[in-house]
Amino acid sequence: MKVNQNLSILFWVWKDKADETGKAPIYVRLIFEGVRAQFSMGQKINPTQFNPKSGMLRGTSEEAKTVNNYINLVKGKIQQHYNILITQFD
């Protein structure tokens, strides 16, 4: 998801790091002015439930709702911090 010219936020599942139950961690990738950083959200999901285009889980299960709400919260916090930094250094 491209927030603006300088910031891009991508949520993705790192399938290679799946545990013995088949659940894999959700990662966040930030690209700011060409510099990339990524970190785990601390959530593990079944990779088949994840929609890479939307960056959200498919379905209406309780797990999907909870994880999608958390993804939206993380996305909002990143945008909020970005806006604070931009206004301070603009």
N, C-alpha and C positions, 0 to 999 in steps of 0.2 A: 504494500500500500504506500504510494507516494504521498507524503503529507504536503510537501511543497518542493521547490527546486533543490533545496539543500538537505532535506531529511526524507529518508525512506525507511519504513518499518515493515518487516516481513516475519510472519509466524510460520514455522515449519516443524515437521516431525523428523527426528534423526532416527531413522529405522534401524541403522546399524548398531545403535545402542540399546536395542530392545532387551528387556530382561527375560527370565525364563518363562514368564507368563505371557510373553508376547507384547507387553506394553512398552512403548517407547516415549522418551521425553520430548516435550514441546520446547522448541528453541525460538528465541527472538533474535533477529538480525537487524541491526541498525546501520544505515549508511548515511553518514553526515559529511557533506562536501568531499565525497570520494573515499572517506576513511570508514572501514567496516569493523564492526564489533558484534559479537554474538554471545548470548548467555542462555542458560536453561531457565525456564519459568518455574521449575520444581514440580511440574505436573506430568504424569505419565498417562498415556491413553493407548487404546487399540488403534494402530495406524490406519486401519481400514475405515474408521469413523471420521477421519480428518479430511476436509475439503481444502486442498492446497490453494485453489483459486480464491476462496473467501477467507482463508486463514482461520476457519472455525470448524467445529465439529458438526457433522450431519446429524439430523434427527432431533427428537424432542424429549429424549430420556432425561432423567434427573442429572445424570453425569454430564450430558451434552450441555444442558442449561447452565450447570455450575461452572464448567470449564469455559464455555463461551462468555459468561459473565466475567470470569477472571481475565480472559483475553482482552475484553473490552476495558476492564479496569486498568490493566497494564498499559494498553494502548493510550488510554486517556492520561495516565500519569506521565508517560514518556512525552506526549504532546504538551502537557502542562509544564514540565521541566524545560522542554525546548523553548517554549514561549517565554518563560522567565529568563532564561539565558540570553535569548535574542534581545529582549527589551533592556537588559542590563548592559549588554555590550554593543548595542546599536548606536 
